[in-house]
Amino acid sequence: TPIRRLVIVQKDHPGFDDESNFIINSVKYTLYTREINNERANVANTLFMIDLCKKIAEKNKNVHIEIIVGEQLVEKGLHSLYGVGKGSDSPPALVVLSYKGNTANAEDVYAIVGKGVCFDTGGYNIKPTGSMETMYFDKCGAGSVIGAFRGVVEMGLKINLVAAVCLVENSISDTAQMPLDIVKTYKGLTVEIGNTDAEGRLILCDGLSWVQKHYKPHTIFDICTLTGAIIVSLGFEYTGLFSNDDTLATELTQVGDNCGELVWRMPISKEARLLIKSKYANVYNTSNAGPRAPGASVAAAFLELFIESNVKWAHLDIAGTSTGIAKPQGATGWGVIFLLNYYRQKQAQCCLLYTSD
């Protein structure tokens, strides 16, 4: 629809209110995220992404940063994340940023985990020409996590938020992970690598486990460009939403409808859970039934294994919405506006709950 009327309001105008300020800031952090996600792999490697996180922590005294990089991942037991990135000169890393905006209740913690594959060749299950060139976009989940976290902190939202990014390059070398390798995850489950190009879930599972164990969130999201199958299912307008909690799924659908970043709930079926069984390990990292399996649901079923029973979880597969034919050229920054709206809503509920006369 063409724009028929445009009204520009200055900040000192009576019509400029908190809602206007929130919208402007949401756009600001979305543009910041687009810049990150559009950066090519020769610049935006894992060290570049680590540096972005460091700058946020250095600028904001109420932000704590934890960086686990290279061989430190092995020492901590994060073998699955390390395995994906060990074939690259850019070291794999897990970076965790934490912010305490709700000091009245330190245990009221939300968390987000982002997939940061700075470039994805597919590994030894190599991607073909036509599918590999744009794989610098495989870090869009991490970019959205960084952008949303920065927005929450700099807007001073009164919530406690932990943001983790799992950073790797999925490369081919004499040290790279091989098909049918078996690795041990941080949770202790063993994974048989059926396909080195199903790498996102291998880094996210360790990130999710680390954050749950050490930061104790009651609600955790992961956001990632995880499967081409979600594009086949939903196209480029809707993000795939998987969740273990009906109330949370309904709430997130409403947030998406209200802010324009749409989500559509997808199932994790019994069939999908059966398709990740392995004869030689606790779990297979892709479908044991071949390429015609429900790939997006299979990936979600894998991640579900790493969510603790008392934690509410949502998996956001942005493979179609992070870029797309109906969107601005390049990265869209999907997720920043969505997450900021969700956390602002949670802030309002916290204030109602903990404010006394």
N, C-alpha and C positions, 0 to 999 in steps of 0.2 A: 504494500500500500504506500503510495507517495506521501511524503510529509507535506501537509497543507498549512501548518502554522507552527512556528518555532518561537518559544519565549525564552529569553536569556535572563536569568536572575542572578544578581550579584549577591555575595555572601551577607552584605549588610542590609539586604532588602527584607522587609517583613515576611515575604513569602518563602524565604530560605529557612528551612527548619532542620531538625535532626534527621528526618527522613531524606531530605535533599542531600545532606552531608554524607549520609550512609551510602546513598546511591553513587555519588561522585567518587567516594573512596573505593567502593566495590569495583567501579570501572578502572580506577587507578591501579589497583592490585591485579586486576585481570590483564591490563596492558603490560604490566611488569612481568607477569607470568608468560604472556605471549612472547615477549622478548627472550626469556630464558628458553622456552620450548622451540623457538625458531632458530636458535643458535646451532650452527653446524658442529659436527662431531670433532673436527680438528681443533675447535676452540672449547666447546662445552664437554670436556671429558669429566671423569669422576673428581679430579682435583679442582676443576672449575666449580662444580656443584658444591663441594665441601667449602670452598671459599665463600660462596654465596651465603651458606648457613653461618659461617664464622662472622660475616659482616653483620648479620641480623643480631647475633649474640653480643657482638662488641658494641653495637649501637644502643642496645636495650639492656639495662642493668638487671631487669627482672626476668631475663631469659638465661637459662642454663643450657650448655651444649655438651653433649657426649659424642666423641668421635672414636670409632673402632675401625681401623684401617689395615689392609694387607694381612700379614701373618697374625696380627692381633685377633682377627676373626677366628682363626684356627685355635688360638689359645683360649678363646672364650667359648668355643664349641659351636660357632656359627658356620659349620662346614658346608651347608647347602648354599648359602649366599656366596661364600668364598669360592666354591667350586665353579660357579658360573663365570666369575670374573678373573680366575687365576691365569687364564691364557693371554691376558692383555698386559701391556706395560703400564696402563693406567690402573692403579690398584683398586680392588673392590673395597667398599666401605659401607658401614652403617652409621648414619648421623642421626642423633636424637636431640631435638630441641624441646625444652619444656618451659612453660609459662604459667605462673600462678596469679590469676586475676581474681579469683574468688578465695580470698584468704579466710573468709568466715567458715569455709568448709574445705579443708585441704584434701579430703578424701573424695570429693566430687570431681572426678577426673574423666575427661574425654580424650580420645586419641585418634590420630589419623596416620596411616602408613602409605607411602607412595612408591610406586615402581619407578626406578631411575636407571633404565638401561640406556646409557648414553649413545651407544650404537649397537645394533643387533644384526650381526651377520647370519645368525641362525646357528653358529657353531659348526660342528662337523656335519650336522644335518642342515647344510647351507641353504640359504634362501636363493632363489633364482633371480636372474635379471628381470627387473620390473617389480620385484617385491622387496628388494634390499635397499634401493636408493634413498628412500625417505625414512629409514630406520633411525635417524637422529630424533625423530618424533617419539621414539619408544621411551623417552624420559618424561613424557607429558604428565604422568601421574605425580612424579616427584616435583615437577615444576609447579603444579597446582597446589600441592601440599605446602611448598615453600611460600608461594604467593598468599595463600589463605592464612597461614600461620603469621606471616608478617602483618597482614591486615588485622587479624585479631589483636596482636600485640600493640600495634601503633594506633589503633582505634580505641585501645584500652577496654576491650570487652571483659566483663567480669565473670570469666570462666577460667577453669584450670585446663590447659590444653597441652598435650604431648604430640609432637609431630616428628615422625621418623621417615627418613628417605633411605632406600636400599639402592646403592650405587654400584654399577658394574658396566663394563663393556663385554659383550658376548663375542669373543674373537676366536680365531683359529690360530693355533701355534702348537709347538711341541709340548707345551705344558697345559693345553686346554683340556677341558673335560671331554670324555669319550662317550659315545652311545653305549648304553647298558652298564655304565659305571653305577655303583651303589654308594650313596652318600648318607651320612647320618645328620639329621637336622638338629637344631638346638633343642627342640622338644624331646628328642630321643628316638623318634620314628626314623626308620631307614627308607630311602627312596631309590627305586631303580629308574635310571634315566632312559626312558624309552625314546625320547627325542630331545636333542640339545636345543632345539628351537622352541621348546615349551619351558623357557627359562624363567619367565616372570614369576610364576608360582613358586619356583625354587628359592628365589630371593625374598619374596613376600612372606613365605611361611616362617623363615627365621626372624624377619623383622617383626611380624605379628607376635611371635612367641616371646621375643626379647622384651618388647614393650609391655605385654601383659604381665610377665613375671616381675619386672623391675619397676614399673610405674603404676600398676594396679588400676587401669581404667575400668569403669563400669560399662562404657560404650566405646567401641572401636570401629573405624572404617578403614578399608583399603581402597585406593583409587589407582587405576592402572589401565594402560592400553594392553589388555591381556589376550583377547582372542579375535581372530577374523570372523569366527562364527557368530559373534554378537552383531556384527554388521549385516550378515546374512539374515539374522532374525529381526533386527530392529532398524537397520539403515543408519542414517547419519543424524537423525533428529533426537532420538531417545537413547539415553545411557541405560545399560542393563543393570538392574538392581537385584541383588540376591541378599537375603537376610534370614537370620535365625529367629527373628522376632516380628510378629505380625503388626504390633502397635508401632514399632520403629519404622517398618516398611511403609505403613500408611502415612505416618508423619513425614517421612522423606518424600513420598509422592506428592503430598500437599505442598511441601516446601518448593519442589520443582515446578509444580503448576503455578505457584504464586510468583516465582522469580524468573520463570521462562527457561530455566535449565531443566529439561524434562527427563524423568526417569520412568522406566517401565519394569515392574517386578517380574522376575523370571524364576522358574522352579529349580530346586535341587532335588532331583527325583531319586528313587531307590535304584533305578537303572544306572544313573550317573555314578552313584556311589559304588556299584558293582563293577563299573567299567575301569576303576582305578586300582583294582586288586592286582597284586603281583605275586608270582610264585616264589620269588627269591628275596623279596623285601616286604616291608609293611605296606608299601604303596607304590604305585606306578605313576610317573609324572604326566602321563597322557593317557588316552584311551587304549585299552587293550583290545579293542574291537576294530581298530583302523580308522581311516579318515571320515567315515560317514556317521560317526558318533555325534551326540549333541555336545559339541566342543565347549561352548560357553558354560553349560551346566556341569560338565566334567571338571573344568578348571575351578569352578566354585566349590564343587564337592571336595576337591583336593584341599583348598584353603580352609574349608569348614573343619577339617581334621585338626587344625591348629588353633581353634577358638575354644577357650575354656567355657565350661558349662554355665558359669555365672556371669558371663560377659555378653552384652548385646552387640551384634555384629552386622555390618552392612558391607557388601562387596560391590563396588561401582566399576563396571567395565566400560571404559571410555574410548575403546578402540574406534568406534564410529564417530563420536562427538568431539574428540580432541582435535581432529581436522575433519574436513568433509566438503562435499561438492556444494552444499547450500550455505557454507559458512565463509567468513573472511579468508582470504588466501593465507595459507600457512596454518599455524596453530591458533586455536580458538580461545585457549585459556579456560576451557570448560572445567567447572568445579569450584572456582574461586567464589563466584557470586552465590552458587548453591551452598557452599560450606559456610560462608559468612552469614547468609540468611539463617541457616540452621543454628549456628552458634549464637547469633543475636537473639534468636527465639529462646534458646536455652538460658541465656543471660537474664532475660526478662523473667523467666520462671524461677531462676535462682533468687533474684531480688525479691520476688513475692514470697518465696519460701523462707528466706532468712532475714527479712526486714521486720523489726518489731517496733512497737510504739515507743 
